[in-house]
C-alpha cells in the first residue's frame, strides 16, 4: 500500500474537523482557528487570538476517537507515553497525539507546532470539559508576544498508523525547525558496534585508570567494546564562590571539591544540610495547586533564591560550571585516578586516548560527554575565550505544572552561565576534543535550553533553535561521520531542530537501583520511539549485564535498532548474556529500523491494564523480529512525580505473535491457503513454526518475562521452501542473515554475519551446504523442517553459504 493510498483527507467544515468517510475528529472547533492544506496532505491550523501575549491558550475542540496514544513531557527533559479515550485524559505538555478514530481505524494525528521558531505549542486538558482538548502556545519570554500564530497545529489522517506517523512527524518538523527525516541522515558507524559507557560504573568520579579497568574487564569476557563513552566527570568545573583549585585545572566536585569543607553561610548552610528532602517535599505538596503556587512564590524571593544558590553551589554537582574546555587531572595520564592530586600534572587527554586505542585493539570510537551549554550550570564567566553571564532560568508554566520540583533544580536556583555566543563554546570544546583524538560526543541536558530565554534572550523556543544550530554545525565540522548522541532532548524545541544529527535518547535513564523503572523503561522507549523514530534513531540507553532485569533489557536492545552498550562496573558482567549481543571483535547485529509497538498494542496501556503484553517489532536485512514482554506493574506516577510500582505481583499474561505484526514485511494477503508463509523461531521455547501471515503463535509470560522471535519469509528454491533463521545463540538471531539469493537448479546463496550453528527452516533435506570451496557439516530434522549448519568459529565473520537441493 503506497503512502498516497494510505492518506485520508482532513477538512475543517464549519466548526468540525472531519476525516474523509464522515468521521468527526474534533467538534466545536474554536472560531479562533483557521485552516490551510499542507504539502504532506494534512491540515495546518492557524490561531488568531484577541490580543497579543507571550502565552496563547485556546480550546481546540471536543475530541472524538475510540482510543488515543499521547507522548507528553513529565520533566523538562523527558516525555512518557499515555493512553486514554477522552480529551480530559490528554495530559499537559502533550507533544504527540495519535488517535484511533474508530475501532480498527482510520487513524489521525494531532501535532502542536513551533510557529516561526518562537512559539512552541502543546496540547492539554480543558478544566471544565471531559471531552475538550486545549492548545497552549508559549514563547517563554514576556517580551516576545504575538496574536496571530500561523503554524499552530498539524492534523493528518490515514489508514496505516505507521505511515501516518512517519509522514506527519516529518511534516511537523519541516514546519517547526527543519529536522530532516532519519532516512536522509547518516547514522554513525558507532551505532553498529558494542559499547561501554562509564556512567553507572563510576558516575562522575571516573578516571583514566577506571576506563582502563572497565575495558580490560570486558575484553576478558570475550566481548571487547569498539565504542567507549567517557561520561560526566572528565571536565574541569568550578562552583560559584569557591576556589577553583588551580584556576583552569579545577577538578569536579566528585573528585576533589567533595573532600573540601562546604562553605555556605546562614540559611544556605541550613538548606544544604537538608539534602533531597526539600525536593521531595516540593513534589509532595505540588499535588495541591495552591501549595504549588505558594512554593513558586516563596522560592522566587531574592533572599531565598540567594540562599538556594549558595547551597546548590556548595553541595550539588549540577550547580557547577565549566571553567575550561580541557580535561581534568583524572585524565592527566593513563594511570591517573580519582585521588590523583590535581596540582601535580597537566591533563593529557590526547595521550590518554592515543594509549587507549593502542592498548585495546578493538577500540575504534571514543566519545566524550558534555552538556549542551558546557556543564550542568553552564559555563563560568571566567572561561577563557567565551564571554558568559549568569542568568536565572525561567521554566514555563507547563513545566511548572508537570515537574513542580523544577523550582528546586540547581540550574534554577544557582542560575545558568550562558555564553554570549554559544557557537564559540561549541567550537572551542569540539576543536579541543577532536584534537585529542576523540571521535564523537554525547550531548546532554538539551531540554534545559527551553528555560534560557527570559529577558532579552528572545524566549525558550528561539534560543533552543540557536543552540541546536550551533551544535549541529560544530558536530559536522569536528566529528566526520556524524558522531553525536543527543540526550535529555525530548522537547519539540530540540527534536524538531535536529537537522543532521541522527541519534537521540528514547527515554529517561536506565536506573540500576530503581526497581520500578526497569519495566517502564522498555515501554517508554518503544512508544516514545514511535514519535522520535521518523526524525532520529531512538537510543534505548545503557544497561547492566549483571542485573536482575538484565535479560529483559538485553532482549529489548536486540530488537530496538539502537546502539547496544552497557555500563557494567569492572568484574560485574554476565559474559554469557553479553555473548548473545556481541559478535567476536565487538560488532553487533543491529536491526535496521527504529523499533515500534505492534499495531494491535498501539492504543493499549501495557503498564497498567493488566491484560496487554508489550509487543515490539523491527526489521533485519531479510527477516523481521518481534519482542514480547510482560511489563505490567510499574509506571510513572504523575501525582507523585516518580517511578512507582502500583502492583507488586502482576498476573501472567498471554498474547499472540503473528508474522504480520512485522508491518514492514511484504505480504500479499491476510490469511488462508496460497498466501505468504513465514518460519517463526522463538528464542524462549526454541520452537520453530510455519505460519501464514495472520496465523499466530501463543505466548504466556509472567511479570518481567520476555521472548524474542524471528519472522522469516519462506522463499522457493526449485521445489524446496527455505527460510534462513540465523544464529540462535544471538538474541537477534535473524540479524545475522544479510541476504538470500535464489540461484538456478534449486539452490540458494545465504549471506551471513557470524559463526556457529546456523538455523534454517527447510521443507526438504539439502544435497550439500558449502562456503566457497569448503563443504560444511549439517544436520537435518525432517519432522521439524530444521536444518542446522555448522559455520566454523575460526572462519571469517562474513560468509556466503550455498545451499543446494
N, C-alpha and C positions, 0 to 999 in steps of 0.2 A: 504494500500500500504506500503510495507516494505521499509526500508532505501536503501537496495540494489537495489530494483526495481525503486527507485526514482533517484538514482545517474546516471550521464552520464559521459562518458569518455572524458577527455580533453587531447589533444596532441599538441606538437609543431612540425608542419610539414613544413620543410623549414623555411621560415620567417613568417609563420602564425600560430597563436594559434587557434585551431579548436575544436569544440564540435562534439560528435557523432551525425550524421544526417546531417553533411555538413555545419553547421553554423560556420562562422568565427567570433571569438570573438575579436581578435587583429590581424591586418595586419601589415606587415613590422616591425616585432619584431626585435629589435636591435640584432646584432650578438654578443653583449657582454653578452647576456643571454643564458644559457643552462638550461635543464630541467631534472627532475627526478620525478618518481611517489612517492606519499606519502601513508602512511598507510590508510588515510581517503578516498582514491580514487581520490584525486586531484593531481595537479601538482605543484611541488616546483621549482621556478626559482632561479637559482644562477646568480650572477653578477660578471664578471671579467673585471675590469677596466684597463686602460692603465698604470696607476701609482697609488701608494698608497696615500691616502688622508684621512682626517677626515670627509670629505663630498664627497660622490659619487652621481652623478646625471646622469641619462641616460633616453633616450626616451624608454618607454616600448613598444609602438606600437600605431597604429591607431585604436581607439575604434569602434567596430561595435555592436550596440544594438538598440533596439526600444526605451527604456527608462532606466533611472537608478535612484537609491536612494543612496546617499552618506551620511556618517557621518564624519564631519570634525571639527577640533578644530577652535574656533574663539577667545579663550582665552587660557592662559596657562593651565587652569584647566577644561575647559568645551568645549563640542562639540555640534553641532546642525545638524539637517537633511537638506539636499539639494537635489533637484530634477533637472534632466536635460536629455539631449539626446546625446550630443556630448562631446568629450574629453576636449574641451576648457571650458566647464561648470563644470568640476571637480575642486573643489577649492583646494588651497594649504592646507596642513595638513590634507588631507583625509586619514582616517584610515580604512574605510569600504566602499566597492563599490559593491552594489548588482545590477545586470543587468537583465532586461527583454530582452533577446537576440532577440526574435521575439514577436509580439503581442500575448499575452496569453501564452507565454512560448516557449521554455525552459528558464531556468534561470541560471545565472552564478554569481560567486562572486570572487572578487579580494581583497586579504587581504595582505597589506605590513607587514613584519615580523620584529622581533628583532633578528639579527644574533649574535649568540654566546654571547648574553647578553650585547653586546657593541655597536651595530649599529642599530638604530631604523629607520624603513622605513615609508615613507608617499608617497601618490600619489599627483600629482599636474598637472596643465595645462602646455602645452608647448607653449611658447610665439609665435612661428612662425607658429603654425598649429591649424586649427579649430578642427581637429579630433583626434590628438595625445594626449596621456596621458603619463606623465613622472613619474619616480620614484626617490625619494631622500632618501639616507641613510646617517645618521649623528651619529657621536659618541659623539658630544657635548664637545670634548676636542681636541685641536690642536695636542696634543702629542699622541693621540690614532688614528692610521692610518692603513688602510687596502686597498688592491687592489682586493682581492677575497672575496666575501661575499656569502657563500654557501646557506644560507637561507634568501633570499631577499623578495620573494613574493609567496603566496599560491593562486592558482587558482583552483576552483572546479565548478561543474555544476550539475544540477538536474532538475527534473520535478516539484518538490514541493519546493517552496521558503522557507517555514518554516523548513522543514527537511534539506535543503541545508545550511541554516544559522547555524542551530544547529550543524551540522556535521563539517562545515568548521571552524567556530569560535573556537570550541573546539580543532580542529587540529592545528590551528594557535597558540592558547595559549600553547599547548603542545610543539610546536617548539620554542616558543618565551620566555617562562618564567615559565611554569609548572602549571598555574592555572587549577585547576580541574573543571569539569563541575558542575553546580549548583546542578544537580540531585544527585551528590555524596557527597554533603556537608550537614552540619547540619544548618538549618535555626533556629536562636534563637527563643525561645518561646515568646519573647517580640514582635515579628512581628505579633502575633495574638491577641494583646490587644490594647486598646485605649491609646494614649499617649499625653502628653503635653510637649512642648519644650519652654524654657524661652526666646528664641532669639527675635522674633518680639514683644514680650510682654514688655521686659525690655532692650534688647540689652545687652551691656557689663556692665551696671550698676546693673545687677541682684544681689540680696542679698538673704540670707536665709529667711528674712521676706517676700520678694517678692514671693518666692517659696510657702510659706505657704498661702499667699493671693491667688495665682493662683490656687492651689489645692483646697482650700476652695470654691472658686467661681465655679469651675467645679463640685465639689461634690454637691453643691446646685442645679445645673441644672439637677441632676439625671444621669449624665454621668461621674462618677469618673474615673480618669486615673489610669491605672495599671502601666504605664510607665512614668517616669519623665526623661527628658533630661535637665541637667543643662548645658547650652551652654556657650559660651565665656563670661568670667567675673569673674570666681571663682579663677583664678590662681594668683600667685604672679609674677609680672613682673616689669621691670625697663627699663628706657631709657638711652642710652649712654650719658655720660657727665652730668648726673643728679643724685642728691642724691637718694638713694634707699629708703628713708623714713623709716628707721628702718632696713636696711640691708635685712635680709631674710624675713622680714614681710612687704615688699613694697606692695602696692595695685595698681590695674590697673589705667591707666590714666583716665578712665571714672569716677572713684570714688574720688580719691584724687589728682592725678597728674594734672587732668584737672583744678583744682582750683588754681594751683600754677602758678606763672609767667613763661612764656615760655622763656627759656634762650638760645636764638640764637644770633649770632653775625654777623654783617655786612650783606653780601649777603645772608646768611642763614636766617636772620630775614626777609629780603625782600621776599625771596621765600616763607617763611611760611605764610606771610600776604596775599599771592595770593590765598590761599585755593585750590579749584579744577580747577581754571582757566587754569594753565599750562597743566594739564592732558587733558582738553577739547581742548586746542589749539593743543596739540600733535596729538590727534585723527583727528582734522580738517585738519591740514597740511599734515598728513600722506597719504591723498588721492593722493598726488603727490610724486612719488618715490624719486626724488632728494631732496625734502624737508625732507622726512623721513630719508634719508642718512645723511643730514646735522644735523638733530636733534640728531641722534645717535652719530655722531662725537662730537657735542657740549656737550652733556650730559655725554660723557665719559672723558672729560678733567678733570684732577685731581682737579683744584680749584672749578670747577662747581660741580663735584661729592661730594667734601667735603662739599660744601655749601648745596647741596641737602640732604646729610646725616644728617647734623646738623638740617636742617629744619624738616626733617621727624622725627628725634628722639624727637624733641620738640613738634611737633604738630600732629603727626599721630600715632594712636594706633598700626597700623600694623608695625611700626618700633621698637616696644618694644620687649624685650627679657625675657625669663623665668629666674627668679632669684632664684626660689626654687620650689620643686615639691609639697610643701604644699599649702593649701588653704589660701586665703587672709582673712582679718579681717571681710569682709562682711559675712563670714561663721563661725565667731567665736562663735556664738550661734544662736538659732532658732529665736531670736528677733533682730538680727543684721541687719542693713540696709546699704544703700549706703552712708549714712552720719555718720556711726559709726566711731569714731576716731580709726585709725588703730593701734595706740600705746597702747590702753587700754587693749586688750585681745589677748590671744593666739588663733589662729584658731583652731576650734574643728569640723572639717568636719565629723569625725566619730560620734560624738554626734548628730550633725545635722541630719545625715542620719538615725541614730537609732530612733530619735524622730519623724522624718517624717514618717517612716514606722509604728511606734507605733500609731501615731495620725491619720493616714489615712489608714484604714483597707484594702482598695482596692489596695494600692500601693505595687506592687511586685518588680519592677525593677527600679533602679536609674542608669542612665548613666551620665558620665561627658565628656565634650568636651575637646579636646586638638589638637594642630597641630601635624602633623607627626614628625616635628622637634622641638616640645616643645611648641613654641608660634610662632606668625606670622613671626618675625625676628629671630627665633631660640632661642638659649639659651645664657645666659650671660657667659662670660669666668670665672666669679666668682661663678658659680653654683657649690655648693659642690658635690664632687664625680663624676663630669662629666667634663673631660677636653675638652674645646671648644676653637675654634679660629674663628674670624670674617673674612669671605671671601666674595668677590664680586661675586654674581651670574652671569652666562653668558647665557642668553637666546639664543636659536638657531636662525639662520636666518629665519627659518619657523615661529617661534613665533613672531619675529620682524615684519614679513610680515602681519600676521593676527591680531596681537594685538600690534600696534605701541606704545601705551601708557605704555607698559611694561617698557620702559626706565625711566618712571616716578614713577614706583611702588616703595613703600618704601622698599620692600625686596631687590630691585636692588640698590637703592640709598644709603640705610643705611647699606647694607650688611646682611649676614645671619650668626648667631652664630652657627657654625656646631660642634657637638660633635665629638671627635676623634673616639669614639666607640659608635655608636647610640644604640647598644643593651643595654649599661649601662643606657642610658637615658630612654629607654622604660621600662626596668626592674624596674628602680627606681620609675618612675611615676606610673606604674601599680601596683607595690607592695604597694605603699602608698595608692592608690585609693581602691584596693581590701581590704586592711587592715581597711579602713574606712567604709566598707560595700557597696561600690559602685559596681554595678553588671556588668557594661559594659562601653564602650567608643564609642564616636563619634569622629573619627579621620579625621581632616580636612586638607586642604591646601596640599594635597598629590601631586598634579601636580607640585608644586614648586621644587620637588626633581630633576626634569629633567634639571634644570639650576644650580645644585650644583656641576657639575662635571668638572669644569675648572681646569687648572694647573695639579697638581699631583693627583687629586681626581679620575681620570680614566674615566671621561665622564658621561653625564647625564643618559643614559640607565644603565650603570654599577652601579652607586651609587643609582639609584632608586631601582635596584634589591636588594642592600644591605639593604636599609631602609625597603623595603617590607618584606624581610625575617625576619628581626628583629621584625617588628610589628606582623607578623603572629605568630612567636614563643612566643612573650610576651603575646599576647591575649590568646593563647592556655594555657599558664602557669597560668595566673592570673584570667581569666574570663571563667570558665567552662560553657559550653553551647554555646560557640562561639558568645558571646555578643559584637558585634562590628558593627558599621555603618561606612563605608568608605565614604569620601566626597571630593569634588573638585579633583577627581581622574580619569579624562577622557582620559588621555594619555594611549596608549598601554603599556607604561613603568609601569603603575600602574595596569591596568586591567588584563594584561597577567601574573602578578605576584601574584594575589590574590589566593594563593594555597588553603586556607581553609576558610578564612572569606567569608561570604555569602551574604552580603548586600552592595550596593553602591548607592549613589545618582544618579538619572537618568538624571538630568538637572541642570542648574543654578537655583538660589534660586527662591522661591515664593516671589515676591516683592510687598507688600501690596499697596504701593503708586505709582507704575509704571504701569499705565493702559495698556500700550502697551505690557506688559509682560504676562498678565493674560491668554489670549487665546493661545499665543505662547507656554507658559509653557506646556500645555497639549500635543501639537504636538511634542515638543521636547522630553518629557518623553516617549511618545508612540513609536516614531521612533528610538530614541537612545536606548530604551529598546529592540528593535529587535536585536541590536548588543550586548548589555550588557547581555541580558537575558540568553543566554546559559551558562554563567560563574557565574553571580551574580544576586541576586534579585534586580531589579531596584526600588529604593526608590523615590517616587514622591514628596517628601518633605512635610513639614508642610503647613498649610494654615490657614486663619481666618474664623471662622464660621459666624461672623457678618461682612459681607463684600459684596459689590455689585456682586462679582464673586463667592460668597460662594457656591451656589447650583451647579454651573458648576464644581468647584473644588471638592466638596464633592462627586458628581457623578463620577468624574474621579477617586477619591481614591477608590470608591466602586468597580470599575471594574479593578483596577490596579494590584491587587495581592500583593500590597505593604503594609507596616505598615501604619496605619491610626493615624496621630497625628496632633494636632493643636498648634498654638502659640498665642492663644487669650490672650489679656490683661484681668485682672480680671474685671468682670462685662460686658465685651464686648463679649457676646455669643448669638448664636441662639440655644436655648435649643431644639426646635422642630427639627431643622436640625441635630443637634448632635444626637438626639434620633433615627434618621434614619440610623446612622452609628454604634451606640454603644448599646450593649446589657446591660441588668441590671447586675451590678457588674463590668462592664468595659471591657468586651470582644468585639470582632468584628467578622464579617462574611467575613473573607479574602478569596478572590478567590485563586485558587490553583497554578496558573502559573504566570509568568511574562506576563502582558498584551501586545498584539501586534496589529498593524493595520491589518484590514482585507485584504485579498488578492487583492480585487478589488480597494483598495486605496493605496497599497504599493508604487506605482510609480506616484502618483498624488500629486501636490502641494496643500495641504489642507489649506495653509495660503494665497495663492496669486492667484490661478487660477480662482476664482470667480464662481466655479461650483461644487467643490468636498467637501462633508461633511467628517469630521474626523470620522472614524468608527474603534472601538477598541473592540477586543474580548478576552474572557478568559473562563476558565472552573472552575466550582464549583465541589463538590464531585459527583453530579449526573447530573447536567444540565449545560448549557452554559449561558454566559451573554455577551451582546453587548451594548456598549455605542455609541451613535451618538451625534456629537456636531458640530455646525457651528462656526469654529474658524478662518474664513477668516477675513482679515483686518489689521493684525499686524504681524511683523516678526522681525528677527534680521537683521539690515541693515549693510551689510558688508563694505560699503563705510564710513558710519558714526560711525561704531563700537558701536552700541547701539540698544536697542529695539526701534522700530518705527512703527507708525500707517500710513500705506500707503493709507488706505481707511476708512474714519471715519464712513461711513454707508454702510457696505457690504450688498449685496442683500440677501433676503431669498433664501434658497436652499432646494431642495428635494433630497431624497435618498431612497433606498430600503434596508430593512433588511431581510435577508434570513437565515433560520436555518443553512445552510451550510457555512455562514460567520464564524461560530464557527468551525475552521478547525479541532479541536481535537474531535469533536463529531463523533461517528461512524455512517456511513451511507452506505447503500447498493446500491444506485443508484442515478441518477441525478434528475429525476422527473417522474411524471406520476403515474398512478394507481398502487396500490400494493407496493409502495415504503414507505420509512420511513415517519412517521408522528410526528409532533412536535407541542406542545402547546406553543404559544408565548405571553407573557404578557408585555404590555407597561406601564411603570411607569407614563409616562406623560398623556396618554389618559385613562389609566386603562382598556384598551381594551384587551380581551383575545381571541386569534385566533388560529385556527387549520390550519397548513400549511404542505405541503410536503417540502422536503429538499431545492429545488430550487425555490419554490414559495416565494413571497415577501410581505412585509408589507410596504406600502408607508409612509414616514415621511416627514413633512415640518418643517423647523426650521428657525427662524430669527437669526440674528447675536447674538452670545454668548448664544443661547439656546441649550438645550440638552435633551436627553432622554436615558433611560437605560431599556433594555429588557431582560427578562428571556426566554431562549430557552430550553424547557423541552421535552425530548423524551417521546413518549407515549408508555407505557408498557401494555401488555394484562393480565388482571386478570380474568380468566374464560371467560365470554362473555363480560366483560367490558373493555374499554380502559381508562387508568388512567395516568395522568402526574402531579405530585405534583409541584406546582409553588414555594411555600414558603410563607413568611410573607410580604405582600405588604407594610406594614409600613416601612420596611427596604429598603434602596436603592439597595443593593444587595440581593433582596428577595430570590433568589434561593440558596444563600449560606447557608440558614437555613436547607435545605434538605440534610441530611448526607448520607442516603442510602434508597433504595427502594427494598424490597424483596417480590417476588410473592409467596404466600402460596397456600395451597390446598383449594379446594372448593370455588374458586372465591373470594379470599381475598388478601390483600397486607399489609405489615408492612412498615410504613414510619417513619424513624428515623429523628427527627428534633431537632434543637437547637434554642431556643427562645420561646416566649409566645405571645398570642394574636390571631388574626384571621388568620388562615392558609388557603391559596387559593389552590385549586386542580382543574385541568381540569378533568372531568369525563363524559363519554357519557351515564352513567346510574346512577340513584339515588341509593346510598348505603342503605343496610338494617340497618347498625349501624356503629358508629365510637367510639372506646374506647381507652383509655390509661391505660394499665394494666386492673384493675377491674373497673375503673371509666369510665362510659359512658359519652361521650362528646356531647354537643349540636352542631347541624349543620344545615345549610340551603342549599337548592339545587335549582338552576335555570336551568330547562331542556332546555330552549330555547338558553341559552348561554353555557351550559355544565359547569356551575360554581358551585363548591362545596366549601362552606365556613365552616370551622371547628373552634370552639372556644377552643383554648388551654389556660387553666386558667393562668392568670397573676401571681397568687400566687403559682403556681406549680413550679416544678424543671425546670432548664434551658434546660436540655436534656430529651427527652421523646420519646417513640415509640408508634405510633398510629396504631391501627389495623382497616383497612377499609374493611368491609365485604359487598359483593354484593349478 
